[in-house]
């Protein structure tokens, strides 16, 4: 039978971590929590469970998640964020994979909860994520803060039914605060890689198309008021990212002058 190490990264997650840990009890042969020195009750709550609690400085989402995977005893890793939980269907299907699984990686849909409402359309669903894999066949990659598991050439993957429940933001204000943080990270990463901006394309057309795609093409309007809010915020995030990237290039040019 396949053995699974569940790995979770945390920082000040006292509102989420208990529900996350409870949801993985049935599938985990080991649970590893890698914490970046929380100042709330995260550690105390984790200590109530049979887990390994490790503290490690946060150098980036990709770096922290790869470090967490490296700490796993078992080859197969199920990686979750603290604000994510397994639905009953997904839990049962992972239990079946432990008995009969033959692929190197497994992906499933993530269902996002926004301000107490699940979002079933728009850019947020099905939001497919590969989160269970043989760590010998893949690792975290992508661009911070938008990390993803990248499998090695030739590795096999399968889709698994059942939703990964993601409890995102409790209020629009919390969402705006996170957008500001993530757009900072994304702009710095793009600047580091030498990416440039074009005013009409990046600051006007990209945000408009992002809203149109999420709200109309992907049927975000079917989620009512919060479908509109999510689509609007997605467009604003796109604008923020490129506005900040443009500002970084302006500052760099000024410093040279």
BAFI-3210 file (N, C-alpha, C; in Angstrom, 3 decimals, decimal comma, padded with zeros to 6 digits):
// residues 257
n [1|2|3|4|5|6|7|8|9|10|11|12|13|14|15|16|17|18|19|20|21|22|23|24|25|26|27|28|29|30|31|32|33|34|35|36|37|38|39|40|41|42|43|44|45|46|47|48|49|50|51|52|53|54|55|56|57|58|59|60|61|62|63|64|65|66|67|68|69|70|71|72|73|74|75|76|77|78|79|80|81|82|83|84|85|86|87|88|89|90|91|92|93|94|95|96|97|98|99|100|101|102|103|104|105|106|107|108|109|110|111|112|113|114|115|116|117|118|119|120|121|122|123|124|125|126|127|128|129|130|131|132|133|134|135|136|137|138|139|140|141|142|143|144|145|146|147|148|149|150|151|152|153|154|155|156|157|158|159|160|161|162|163|164|165|166|167|168|169|170|171|172|173|174|175|176|177|178|179|180|181|182|183|184|185|186|187|188|189|190|191|192|193|194|195|196|197|198|199|200|201|202|203|204|205|206|207|208|209|210|211|212|213|214|215|216|217|218|219|220|221|222|223|224|225|226|227|228|229|230|231|232|233|234|235|236|237|238|239|240|241|242|243|244|245|246|247|248|249|250|251|252|253|254|255|256|257]
n.u [000,838|000,491|002,253|001,680|003,019|001,820|002,311|002,538|002,660|003,019|002,123|001,203|-001,468|-003,655|-006,418|-007,059|-005,550|-006,271|-008,637|-007,610|-005,671|-007,321|-008,781|-007,060|-006,375|-007,223|-005,901|-003,211|000,018|002,025|002,487|003,795|004,506|005,683|006,756|006,987|007,955|005,642|003,651|001,335|-001,161|-000,559|001,507|000,931|-001,594|-000,939|000,668|-001,150|-001,723|-000,529|002,185|005,071|006,681|008,256|010,394|011,259|013,012|011,233|011,685|010,404|007,471|007,776|010,322|009,909|007,947|009,216|011,238|009,668|008,632|011,000|011,459|009,787|009,191|008,146|007,882|005,700|003,933|001,528|000,623|-000,517|-001,971|-002,439|-005,011|-006,562|-008,607|-009,485|-012,222|-014,936|-015,332|-012,948|-011,110|-011,875|-011,305|-008,548|-007,790|-008,426|-006,546|-004,240|-004,377|-004,640|-003,334|-001,408|-000,179|002,246|001,664|-001,114|-003,949|-006,474|-009,626|-009,846|-011,951|-012,982|-013,685|-015,191|-015,511|-017,351|-018,856|-019,049|-017,358|-018,281|-017,781|-016,265|-012,831|-011,985|-012,828|-012,716|-010,119|-007,825|-005,439|-002,278|-001,421|-000,719|001,906|004,751|007,637|010,076|009,681|008,942|008,733|008,198|007,695|007,523|006,541|007,093|004,436|003,009|003,029|003,601|003,346|005,751|006,151|008,556|009,804|008,013|006,772|003,796|000,424|-002,758|-006,242|-008,234|-011,386|-013,370|-013,292|-010,741|-011,014|-010,832|-010,400|-010,486|-010,621|-011,943|-013,110|-013,616|-011,713|-009,573|-008,866|-007,987|-005,745|-004,107|-003,821|-002,293|000,074|000,818|001,003|003,190|005,241|005,033|005,606|008,257|009,520|009,063|010,476|013,048|013,494|013,690|011,430|009,399|007,016|004,139|002,252|-000,497|-001,077|-000,473|-001,455|-003,986|-005,411|-004,926|-006,020|-008,747|-009,461|-009,030|-011,100|-013,334|-012,998|-013,175|-015,684|-017,598|-016,862|-016,122|-018,322|-018,657|-020,643|-022,709|-022,280|-023,317|-023,285|-020,734|-019,360|-019,007|-017,425|-015,092|-014,181|-013,701|-011,694|-009,703|-009,028|-008,083|-005,862|-004,212|-003,713|-002,372|-000,029|001,405|001,561|003,166|005,447|006,200|006,806|009,062|010,954|011,090|012,171|014,631|015,830|015,985|017,780|020,098|020,481]
n.v [-001,193|002,243|004,743|007,887|011,080|013,901|017,255|020,534|024,036|026,823|030,025|031,943|030,737|030,139|030,227|028,418|025,998|023,805|022,648|021,893|019,946|018,060|017,161|015,554|013,339|010,674|009,857|010,258|008,988|010,171|013,431|016,527|019,687|022,702|025,580|029,112|030,553|031,386|033,722|033,455|031,162|028,944|026,933|025,779|024,637|022,792|021,059|019,558|017,461|014,399|015,017|016,167|019,068|021,682|024,445|026,932|029,433|031,665|031,842|032,098|030,976|028,730|027,792|027,215|025,229|023,218|022,651|021,644|019,314|017,922|017,128|015,062|011,688|009,613|008,629|009,482|012,441|014,579|017,728|020,525|023,789|025,713|026,716|024,963|022,037|018,560|017,389|015,112|013,286|013,515|012,696|009,984|008,997|009,358|007,539|005,229|005,430|004,954|002,246|001,260|002,892|003,884|005,860|008,570|011,083|013,024|014,919|017,266|019,019|022,329|023,875|026,996|028,957|031,949|034,605|033,145|031,920|029,425|029,368|028,529|028,981|031,013|032,218|030,822|028,203|025,122|025,201|023,431|021,432|019,876|017,965|015,685|013,549|011,582|012,343|011,869|012,148|014,707|018,259|021,378|024,286|026,968|030,426|032,557|034,385|032,249|029,216|025,854|022,283|020,618|018,030|015,514|014,832|012,283|011,298|009,953|011,104|011,457|012,373|013,051|012,557|014,721|017,485|019,778|021,713|025,143|027,687|030,836|033,958|035,887|038,313|041,084|043,056|041,653|040,188|042,222|043,117|040,826|040,685|042,950|042,226|039,873|040,879|042,521|040,604|039,182|041,199|041,836|039,411|039,277|041,531|040,796|038,852|040,335|041,199|043,421|046,200|047,292|050,077|050,311|047,622|046,046|047,538|048,341|046,700|043,980|043,834|044,433|042,334|040,193|040,511|040,240|037,622|036,058|036,793|036,670|034,799|032,543|032,263|033,562|035,259|033,669|033,106|035,176|038,076|037,774|036,513|038,591|040,279|038,709|038,529|041,230|041,821|040,117|041,351|043,753|042,884|042,051|044,501|045,814|044,270|044,774|047,532|047,942|046,616|048,268|050,532|049,655|049,436|052,113|053,253|051,938|052,971|055,657|055,575|054,975|057,252]
n.w [000,000|-000,806|000,941|002,439|002,916|004,378|003,775|005,004|004,824|007,028|008,419|010,974|011,186|012,841|012,590|010,651|010,656|012,311|011,181|008,719|009,424|010,664|008,485|007,016|008,448|007,981|005,677|005,960|006,533|007,714|008,995|008,216|009,316|008,220|009,496|009,338|011,628|013,260|015,131|016,456|017,680|016,168|016,362|018,881|018,429|016,433|017,892|019,247|017,679|016,165|014,809|012,883|013,658|012,192|012,102|009,770|007,995|005,855|002,475|000,144|-001,622|-003,331|-002,585|000,155|000,051|-001,379|000,437|002,534|001,333|001,078|003,633|004,102|005,027|003,489|000,005|-001,514|-001,616|-000,219|-000,640|001,056|001,587|004,577|004,665|003,289|002,742|002,670|000,817|001,586|-000,506|-001,976|-000,045|000,293|-002,260|-002,373|-000,452|-001,844|-003,884|-002,439|-002,150|-004,759|-006,562|-009,425|-010,834|-011,202|-010,334|-009,063|-009,807|-008,789|-008,563|-007,250|-005,010|-004,322|-001,453|-000,856|001,226|002,702|000,746|-001,734|-004,816|-007,951|-010,607|-013,218|-013,157|-010,989|-010,721|-012,452|-011,262|-011,269|-009,552|-009,095|-006,518|-005,168|-005,328|-006,462|-004,975|-006,089|-008,720|-009,363|-008,541|-006,734|-008,708|-011,085|-010,797|-008,146|-006,552|-007,491|-007,394|-008,630|-009,007|-010,828|-012,965|-013,852|-017,192|-018,860|-016,605|-015,174|-014,879|-013,238|-013,123|-010,286|-008,838|-006,774|-004,529|-003,546|-000,860|-000,518|001,631|001,190|001,484|004,123|003,972|001,668|002,189|003,306|001,074|-000,664|000,740|000,547|-002,227|-002,673|-001,403|-002,843|-005,458|-005,200|-004,826|-007,259|-009,131|-008,469|-009,061|-011,832|-012,636|-011,879|-013,761|-016,010|-017,390|-019,274|-019,364|-021,241|-021,726|-022,825|-023,403|-021,014|-018,800|-019,477|-021,492|-020,648|-017,910|-018,504|-020,252|-018,515|-016,624|-018,372|-019,332|-016,959|-015,867|-017,940|-020,149|-018,664|-017,121|-014,650|-013,740|-012,945|-010,325|-008,950|-006,871|-005,595|-007,603|-009,383|-007,785|-007,464|-010,131|-010,672|-008,801|-009,749|-012,151|-011,154|-009,690|-011,784|-012,992|-010,850|-010,585|-013,006|-012,960|-010,718|-011,590|-013,729|-012,245|-010,853|-012,921|-013,654|-011,318|-011,337|-013,641|-012,919|-010,815|-012,180|-013,571]
ca.u [000,000|001,214|002,259|001,640|003,402|001,127|003,181|001,776|003,438|002,176|002,569|000,047|-002,650|-004,455|-007,823|-007,266|-004,723|-006,936|-009,524|-006,757|-005,094|-008,391|-009,268|-006,101|-006,036|-007,499|-005,038|-001,805|000,882|002,913|002,153|004,894|004,164|006,854|006,252|007,973|008,030|004,364|003,581|000,023|-001,314|-000,387|002,316|000,218|-002,646|-000,279|001,202|-002,230|-001,803|000,674|002,844|006,393|006,586|009,594|010,428|012,235|012,810|010,498|012,433|009,526|006,519|008,371|011,435|009,398|007,224|010,209|011,873|008,716|008,604|012,272|011,424|008,866|009,796|007,638|008,108|004,498|003,666|000,304|000,970|-001,663|-001,835|-003,181|-006,408|-007,175|-009,091|-009,987|-013,643|-015,133|-015,137|-011,523|-010,461|-012,149|-010,594|-007,126|-007,653|-008,419|-005,253|-003,235|-004,471|-004,614|-002,744|-000,279|000,398|003,296|001,087|-002,569|-004,499|-007,889|-010,160|-009,899|-013,173|-012,635|-014,725|-014,892|-016,415|-018,399|-019,594|-018,250|-017,374|-018,325|-017,569|-015,218|-011,444|-011,670|-013,230|-012,328|-008,872|-007,205|-004,117|-001,593|-000,942|-000,270|002,861|005,980|008,595|011,210|009,281|008,534|008,967|007,562|008,348|006,678|007,039|006,485|003,880|002,100|003,786|002,920|004,173|006,181|006,591|009,648|009,354|007,706|005,994|002,372|-000,486|-004,175|-007,184|-008,990|-012,631|-013,455|-012,748|-009,896|-011,732|-009,898|-011,070|-009,580|-010,683|-013,152|-013,672|-012,947|-010,549|-008,499|-008,477|-007,216|-004,453|-003,320|-003,488|-001,191|001,273|001,191|001,415|004,573|006,117|004,998|006,300|009,700|009,978|009,075|011,579|014,286|013,646|013,851|010,198|009,013|005,586|003,674|001,136|-001,812|-001,258|-000,449|-002,210|-005,354|-006,056|-004,868|-007,046|-010,093|-009,699|-009,110|-012,478|-014,255|-012,833|-013,668|-017,095|-018,478|-016,483|-016,120|-019,630|-018,575|-021,888|-023,609|-022,029|-023,953|-022,507|-019,328|-018,750|-018,584|-016,321|-013,903|-013,719|-013,165|-010,428|-008,720|-008,577|-007,299|-004,573|-003,412|-003,264|-001,386|001,228|002,142|001,831|004,328|006,600|006,584|007,427|010,399|011,833|011,268|013,119|015,958|016,368|016,282|019,000|021,230|020,703]
ca.v [000,000|003,508|005,559|009,300|012,145|015,171|018,374|021,783|025,194|027,718|031,238|032,557|030,084|029,583|030,143|027,394|024,794|022,666|022,018|021,270|018,729|017,075|016,621|014,627|012,272|009,334|009,492|010,546|008,101|011,118|014,833|017,445|021,105|023,587|026,883|030,195|031,286|032,013|034,416|033,212|029,852|027,880|025,831|025,120|023,807|021,672|020,136|018,700|016,353|013,590|015,544|016,765|020,525|022,185|025,871|027,216|030,787|031,707|032,514|032,111|029,865|027,565|027,317|026,642|023,990|022,188|022,260|020,798|018,004|017,232|016,615|013,923|010,360|008,769|009,164|010,142|013,636|015,338|019,061|021,419|025,020|025,596|027,083|023,962|020,824|017,531|017,047|013,695|012,510|013,491|011,840|008,580|008,636|009,245|006,248|004,211|005,549|004,314|000,803|000,861|003,920|003,478|007,039|009,283|012,291|013,077|016,268|017,354|020,374|023,097|024,662|028,129|029,592|033,383|035,315|032,226|031,406|028,663|029,925|027,372|029,387|032,013|031,756|030,117|026,799|024,075|025,508|022,116|021,451|018,610|018,111|014,390|013,054|010,928|013,453|011,511|012,394|016,094|019,194|022,671|025,235|028,099|031,751|033,045|033,469|031,303|027,974|024,661|021,087|020,303|016,640|015,243|014,246|010,859|010,947|009,782|011,793|011,146|013,271|012,400|013,257|015,247|018,835|020,310|022,901|026,227|028,791|031,902|035,241|036,080|039,625|041,735|043,786|040,667|039,868|043,355|043,089|039,743|041,072|043,910|041,455|038,970|041,655|042,931|039,464|038,886|042,273|041,700|038,247|039,648|042,488|040,024|038,104|041,267|041,428|044,826|046,461|048,199|050,737|049,936|046,173|045,495|048,322|048,571|045,565|042,768|043,831|044,368|040,979|039,310|040,606|039,695|036,171|035,453|037,077|036,289|033,578|031,422|032,248|034,032|035,934|032,693|033,109|036,343|039,233|037,446|036,242|039,905|040,749|037,918|038,931|042,591|041,744|039,485|042,389|044,730|042,264|042,093|045,895|046,101|043,585|045,452|048,895|047,872|046,259|049,494|051,414|049,137|049,835|053,567|053,482|051,457|053,931|056,887|055,366|055,013|058,644]
ca.w [000,000|-000,851|002,151|002,073|003,842|004,161|004,142|005,082|005,283|007,816|009,115|011,644|010,618|013,926|012,205|009,628|010,682|012,946|010,215|007,714|010,002|010,883|007,211|006,400|009,382|007,461|004,537|006,245|007,306|008,383|008,737|008,473|009,220|008,182|009,929|009,239|012,893|013,586|016,421|017,050|018,314|015,177|016,882|019,980|017,841|015,743|018,886|019,714|016,738|016,027|013,616|013,049|013,504|011,871|011,770|008,722|007,464|004,591|001,413|-001,020|-001,589|-003,985|-001,758|001,400|-000,230|-001,717|001,694|003,262|000,680|001,347|004,999|004,165|005,115|002,403|-001,342|-002,013|-000,822|-000,422|-000,169|001,250|002,336|005,833|004,472|002,416|003,403|001,762|000,889|001,889|-001,734|-002,298|000,969|-000,025|-003,489|-002,047|000,224|-002,898|-004,564|-001,590|-002,380|-006,173|-007,406|-010,262|-011,483|-010,454|-009,772|-009,099|-009,762|-008,467|-008,614|-006,010|-004,887|-003,465|-000,651|-000,768|002,138|003,126|-000,407|-002,682|-006,167|-008,843|-011,982|-013,379|-013,188|-009,754|-010,737|-011,487|-010,559|-011,072|-008,937|-008,831|-005,142|-004,659|-006,315|-006,036|-004,959|-006,928|-010,106|-009,573|-007,454|-006,906|-009,598|-011,435|-010,441|-006,906|-005,550|-008,151|-007,485|-009,139|-009,050|-012,185|-013,030|-014,786|-018,465|-018,814|-015,414|-015,461|-013,971|-013,378|-012,456|-009,217|-008,520|-005,415|-004,443|-002,490|-000,395|-000,231|002,319|000,772|002,199|004,915|003,647|000,540|002,679|003,424|-000,298|-001,177|001,421|-000,031|-003,591|-002,598|-001,053|-003,939|-006,624|-004,901|-005,096|-008,688|-009,853|-008,229|-009,816|-013,244|-012,798|-011,790|-015,011|-017,111|-018,140|-019,412|-019,506|-022,279|-021,050|-023,331|-023,299|-019,660|-017,810|-019,931|-022,147|-019,833|-016,852|-019,086|-020,742|-017,353|-016,119|-019,373|-019,374|-015,730|-015,592|-019,044|-020,846|-017,719|-016,450|-013,276|-013,367|-012,322|-008,880|-008,367|-006,419|-005,353|-008,895|-009,885|-006,942|-007,784|-011,454|-010,548|-008,073|-010,628|-013,078|-010,385|-009,393|-013,012|-013,121|-009,805|-010,895|-014,069|-012,499|-009,832|-012,420|-014,433|-011,247|-010,563|-014,032|-013,551|-010,226|-011,766|-014,607|-012,202|-010,027|-013,079|-013,984]
c.u [000,878|001,133|002,429|002,109|002,623|002,044|002,395|002,729|002,497|002,918|001,316|-001,278|-003,551|-005,941|-008,105|-006,660|-005,428|-007,815|-008,733|-006,213|-006,149|-008,807|-008,335|-005,770|-006,179|-006,524|-003,553|-001,131|001,916|002,413|003,341|004,390|005,459|006,351|007,348|007,844|006,767|004,418|002,215|-000,015|-001,120|000,377|001,580|-000,873|-002,032|000,204|000,128|-002,357|-000,470|001,381|004,303|006,271|007,993|009,487|011,579|011,970|012,152|011,286|011,614|008,618|007,119|009,450|010,920|008,688|008,175|010,958|010,954|008,669|009,870|012,312|010,543|009,621|009,404|007,812|006,897|004,082|002,324|000,546|-000,275|-001,204|-002,721|-004,658|-007,130|-007,579|-009,558|-011,499|-013,758|-014,866|-013,662|-010,762|-010,645|-011,394|-009,083|-006,864|-007,627|-007,096|-004,163|-003,218|-004,182|-003,905|-001,521|000,391|001,477|002,757|-000,416|-003,036|-005,975|-008,321|-010,123|-011,127|-012,930|-013,852|-014,334|-015,935|-017,611|-019,194|-018,665|-018,459|-017,227|-018,053|-016,416|-013,835|-011,089|-012,128|-013,275|-010,963|-008,088|-005,777|-003,563|-000,942|-000,473|000,652|004,026|007,085|009,876|010,949|008,864|008,841|008,241|008,397|007,383|007,347|006,334|005,627|002,991|002,838|002,935|003,885|004,474|006,768|007,706|009,088|009,136|006,911|004,510|001,526|-001,923|-005,007|-008,013|-010,247|-012,661|-012,761|-011,789|-010,531|-010,738|-010,665|-010,183|-009,630|-012,011|-013,827|-012,961|-011,694|-009,340|-007,963|-007,589|-005,825|-003,547|-002,917|-002,303|000,125|001,745|001,623|002,816|005,548|006,196|005,747|007,811|010,268|010,072|010,228|012,920|014,562|013,717|012,604|009,825|007,499|005,341|002,343|-000,225|-002,080|-001,436|-001,346|-003,653|-005,993|-006,053|-005,911|-008,465|-010,406|-009,815|-010,509|-013,455|-014,201|-013,457|-015,180|-018,029|-018,107|-016,532|-017,316|-019,578|-019,847|-022,881|-023,394|-022,536|-022,978|-021,030|-018,620|-018,235|-017,382|-015,024|-013,331|-013,091|-011,810|-009,335|-008,150|-007,689|-005,925|-003,655|-002,862|-002,163|-000,023|002,039|002,422|003,074|005,588|007,103|007,306|008,841|011,387|012,099|012,285|014,530|016,616|016,767|017,579|020,241|021,563|021,357]
c.v [001,250|004,205|007,022|010,173|013,395|016,285|019,674|022,895|026,169|028,988|031,926|032,045|029,494|029,449|028,975|026,031|023,588|021,914|021,313|019,941|017,651|016,408|015,578|013,427|010,885|008,901|009,592|009,422|008,914|012,511|015,694|018,872|021,910|025,009|027,934|031,145|032,098|032,649|034,240|031,800|028,681|026,692|025,068|024,200|022,587|020,622|019,222|017,446|015,609|013,974|015,858|018,245|021,070|023,672|026,145|028,621|030,744|032,511|032,638|030,904|028,594|026,952|026,628|025,314|022,868|021,727|021,319|019,401|017,210|016,628|015,379|012,596|009,511|009,455|009,916|011,248|014,231|016,711|019,943|022,736|024,901|025,933|026,144|022,726|019,832|017,400|015,550|012,831|012,407|012,620|010,370|008,131|008,545|007,943|005,106|004,229|004,854|002,801|000,425|001,840|003,445|004,674|007,664|010,543|012,310|014,521|016,219|018,814|021,029|023,995|025,753|028,704|031,045|034,073|034,441|031,606|030,630|029,219|028,776|027,715|030,379|031,394|030,893|028,654|026,311|024,260|024,222|022,230|020,033|018,737|016,805|013,783|012,338|011,979|013,133|011,867|013,836|016,948|020,508|023,559|026,359|029,405|032,203|034,272|032,386|029,995|026,857|023,489|020,769|018,898|016,489|014,645|012,739|010,424|010,888|010,513|011,393|012,201|012,474|013,221|013,655|016,578|019,021|021,634|023,956|027,399|030,023|033,124|035,368|037,410|040,183|042,486|042,863|040,289|040,978|043,386|042,013|040,054|042,033|043,198|040,606|039,737|042,223|041,821|039,190|039,932|042,149|040,513|038,568|040,610|041,756|039,269|039,013|041,549|042,901|044,960|047,416|048,763|050,240|048,450|045,719|046,240|048,570|047,281|044,294|042,765|043,720|042,953|039,993|039,319|039,932|038,170|035,510|035,606|036,579|034,944|032,355|031,460|032,675|034,713|034,976|032,590|034,385|037,436|038,893|036,999|037,519|040,425|040,021|038,340|040,323|042,589|041,108|040,503|043,400|044,169|042,326|043,503|046,205|045,511|044,373|046,906|048,921|047,492|047,488|050,456|050,960|049,524|051,329|053,916|053,067|052,441|055,234|056,763|055,388|056,429|059,456]
c.w [000,000|000,501|001,758|003,229|003,458|004,648|004,015|005,504|005,983|008,204|009,652|011,075|011,695|013,550|011,268|009,929|011,312|011,948|009,118|008,228|010,220|009,572|006,607|007,285|008,765|006,375|004,863|007,029|008,081|008,027|009,147|008,292|009,258|008,393|009,835|010,414|013,173|014,973|017,083|017,642|017,346|015,752|017,979|019,444|017,161|016,737|019,461|018,846|016,689|014,726|013,939|012,741|013,353|011,566|010,809|008,179|006,094|003,567|000,133|-000,973|-002,188|-003,104|-000,484|001,152|-000,657|-000,469|002,476|002,659|000,970|002,742|005,150|004,187|003,915|001,054|-001,880|-001,040|-001,217|000,202|-000,111|001,860|003,571|005,680|003,505|003,222|002,342|001,930|001,173|000,656|-002,084|-001,311|000,624|-001,269|-003,266|-001,301|-000,792|-003,657|-003,746|-001,809|-003,826|-007,101|-008,163|-010,938|-010,598|-009,789|-009,956|-008,930|-009,401|-008,494|-007,246|-006,041|-003,849|-002,752|-000,417|000,095|002,520|002,006|-001,330|-004,083|-007,166|-010,303|-012,051|-013,394|-011,981|-009,734|-012,171|-010,819|-010,240|-010,556|-008,805|-007,465|-004,505|-005,700|-005,641|-006,117|-005,719|-008,393|-010,365|-008,367|-007,741|-007,822|-009,905|-011,064|-009,176|-007,186|-006,146|-008,445|-008,074|-009,127|-010,511|-012,184|-014,059|-016,080|-018,326|-017,604|-015,770|-014,421|-014,263|-012,663|-011,462|-008,930|-007,045|-005,325|-003,271|-002,079|000,067|000,361|002,194|001,682|002,929|004,631|002,424|000,983|002,820|002,046|-000,870|-000,553|000,827|-001,475|-003,614|-002,308|-002,238|-005,191|-006,429|-005,285|-006,590|-009,500|-009,677|-009,009|-011,311|-013,541|-012,794|-013,079|-016,237|-017,920|-018,120|-019,515|-020,669|-021,811|-021,526|-023,127|-021,862|-018,667|-018,218|-020,447|-021,290|-018,709|-017,403|-019,558|-019,590|-016,764|-017,079|-019,396|-018,146|-015,589|-016,680|-019,658|-019,931|-016,767|-014,988|-012,807|-012,714|-010,808|-008,218|-007,981|-006,260|-006,623|-009,536|-009,097|-007,295|-009,140|-011,417|-009,864|-008,931|-011,608|-012,365|-010,031|-010,612|-013,231|-012,108|-010,124|-011,913|-013,737|-011,610|-010,600|-013,171|-013,486|-010,900|-011,669|-014,010|-012,471|-010,620|-012,731|-013,923|-011,413|-010,900|-013,517|-012,888]
res [x|x|x|x|x|x|x|x|x|x|x|x|x|x|x|x|x|x|x|x|x|x|x|x|x|x|x|x|x|x|x|x|x|x|x|x|x|x|x|x|x|x|x|x|x|x|x|x|x|x|x|x|x|x|x|x|x|x|x|x|x|x|x|x|x|x|x|x|x|x|x|x|x|x|x|x|x|x|x|x|x|x|x|x|x|x|x|x|x|x|x|x|x|x|x|x|x|x|x|x|x|x|x|x|x|x|x|x|x|x|x|x|x|x|x|x|x|x|x|x|x|x|x|x|x|x|x|x|x|x|x|x|x|x|x|x|x|x|x|x|x|x|x|x|x|x|x|x|x|x|x|x|x|x|x|x|x|x|x|x|x|x|x|x|x|x|x|x|x|x|x|x|x|x|x|x|x|x|x|x|x|x|x|x|x|x|x|x|x|x|x|x|x|x|x|x|x|x|x|x|x|x|x|x|x|x|x|x|x|x|x|x|x|x|x|x|x|x|x|x|x|x|x|x|x|x|x|x|x|x|x|x|x|x|x|x|x|x|x|x|x|x|x|x|x|x|x|x|x|x|x|x|x|x|x|x|x]
***
